[in-house]
Amino acid sequence: MRFSEVIGQEEAKNRLKGLVDEGRLPHALMLCGPEGCGKMALALAFATYLLCERHGNADDSCGACRQCLMADKLEHPDLHFTFPTIKLPSMSPEHKPVSDDFIRQWRLMLASGPYFSMTQWMEAMGAENQQAIITAGESDELTRKLSLKSSQGGYKVSVIWLPERMNADCANKMLKLIEEPPSQTVFIMVCQEPDRLLDTIRSRTQRIDIKRIDDESIRRALVERRAVGDDTAQRISRMAAGSWLRATEALDAGNENEEFLDLFMMLMRLAYMRRIKDLKKWSDTMQAMGREKQKRFLAYMLRLVRENFMYNFGQPELNYMTQREEEFSRNFARFIHEGNILQINDLVNLAIRDIGQNANAKIVFFDLSLQMIMLLLKK
C-alpha cells in the first residue's frame, strides 16, 4: 500500500511523512477517526513507507524494492498485525485466541481493500453473536515477536486495529510494552473510539485525528477506480458523508441499505394504511434478523427520517440520499414534520435500547409499527 493509493487525506499523509523526514518519529502513533475515513489505509501506507529501502529519497514508498513487495503481500517478517478475534468452538477451553489464529482471513480482507468495517470482519471470521476482543494472549504473543531482532535490519512495525477492544489484562500488558518498546519498534494504532482506551496508553501515544474524506476525493475515486459516471459519482460522494465505505455500499444494488429502504418504505406505507395484520407480518420479518442487523436497520431508519424532515425545507444541499431514497421522499417527506419528528426519533432510539437489552424483537418492532400509525397522522 502506497500513500498515492489512499483516497484523499493529503494533510494526514504529509504529517506522517514529515515525522520521518524531520527525524521526529515517535515510537507509538494513534490514528483516530470515523469509520470509512481511511485510517487502516493510512496505517498500511505508513508502515510500507517505514519499511521501504528508499523512502528517504521520495515522497512515497518506491513500491518496487524487496521490502515494499513483501509489505504489499502482507508477508513482511517485520510487519505485525493485531486485531480483535473471537473464540471458535474448535478451540480448547484454555486457549486464548490470538491474531495469528485468523491471519489467513485477515490477509484476504486486506487484499480486497483496506476500507472495511467491524461487521465485515466479523463475517470473515465466521462470528455469530459473539463479541470480538483482543486478549491477553495477544499481548504475550506480540511481546515475543517484537523481542526478536529485525530480520531486515530496519524498523519493526506493529499495526494494532481497534485497540479499544483490548480486554483489561491485554491493555495492562500492552501498556508495559509501549512504555518500554523494543529497539526500532513503531506501534501504529488504528482507533475508532479512543475514549475507551486506558488514559495511560493514550498519554504514551502521539494522536493524529483523521478527518472524513472530502467529497471531491471520493467523487474522483469513484470515477477513476469504479468507472462511475460523473453525475452518479457526484451524488454518491455527497451522500457518503466522508466515508469510502458508504460510497462503495451505495454502488452495490443488492447491499444492505437497499434492503433497509424496502423495509422502511413497507413500514411507512402499511402504517399509513393502518394494515395491522400486514404490520404483524412485517414484525415477523424483522424478528428473523440478528440483533446487530436489527440495530443497523433502526440506525438507518433514524437517518432516513432525518433526511425526510430536511427534504421539506427545499434545500438540496442539506440532503444526503440515494436516488431511490429521494424518489420515495418526494411523496413521503410531508408526513415527517415538526409535530412528530422528535417523537419518532425518541421511539426509534427506545427500540435500539430495547433490542440492545435483548428484549423480544417481535414485540419491539410490532409496538414501533403501531405507534407509527398514530405519529404519521399527527399534524
Stockholm file with secondary structure:
# STOCKHOLM 1.0

chainA/1-379         MRFSEVIGQEEAKNRLKGLVDEGRLPHALMLCGPEGCGKMALALAFATYLLCERHGNADDSCGACRQCLMADKLEHPDLHFTFPTIKLPSMSPEHKPVSDDFIRQWRLMLASGPYFSMTQWMEAMGAENQQAIITAGESDELTRKLSLKSSQGGYKVSVIWLPERMNADCANKMLKLIEEPPSQTVFIMVCQEPDRLLDTIRSRTQRIDIKRIDDESIRRALVERRAVGDDTAQRISRMAAGSWLRATEALDAGNENEEFLDLFMMLMRLAYMRRIKDLKKWSDTMQAMGREKQKRFLAYMLRLVRENFMYNFGQPELNYMTQREEEFSRNFARFIHEGNILQINDLVNLAIRDIGQNANAKIVFFDLSLQMIMLLLKK
#=GR chainA/1-379 SS CCGGGSCSCHHHHHHHHHHHHTTCCCSEEEEECCTTSCHHHHHHHHHHHHHCTTGGGSSSCCSCSHHHHHHHTTCCTTEEEECCBCCCTTSCTTCCCCGGGGHHHHHHHHHTCSCCCHHHHHHHHTCSSCCCBBCHHHHHHHHHHHHSCCSSSSCEEEEEECGGGBCHHHHHHHHHHHHSCCTTEEEEEEESCGGGSCHHHHTTSEEEECCCCCHHHHHHHHHHHHCCCHHHHHHHHHHHTTCHHHHHHHHCTTSHHHHHHHHHHHHHHHHHHTCHHHHHHHHHHHHTSCHHHHHHHHHHHHHHHHHHHHHTTTCGGGCCCCHHHHHHHHHHGGGSSTTTHHHHHHHHHHHHHHHHTTCCHHHHHHHHHHHHHHHHHCC
#=GC SS_cons         CCGGGSCSCHHHHHHHHHHHHTTCCCSEEEEECCTTSCHHHHHHHHHHHHHCTTGGGSSSCCSCSHHHHHHHTTCCTTEEEECCBCCCTTSCTTCCCCGGGGHHHHHHHHHTCSCCCHHHHHHHHTCSSCCCBBCHHHHHHHHHHHHSCCSSSSCEEEEEECGGGBCHHHHHHHHHHHHSCCTTEEEEEEESCGGGSCHHHHTTSEEEECCCCCHHHHHHHHHHHHCCCHHHHHHHHHHHTTCHHHHHHHHCTTSHHHHHHHHHHHHHHHHHHTCHHHHHHHHHHHHTSCHHHHHHHHHHHHHHHHHHHHHTTTCGGGCCCCHHHHHHHHHHGGGSSTTTHHHHHHHHHHHHHHHHTTCCHHHHHHHHHHHHHHHHHCC
//
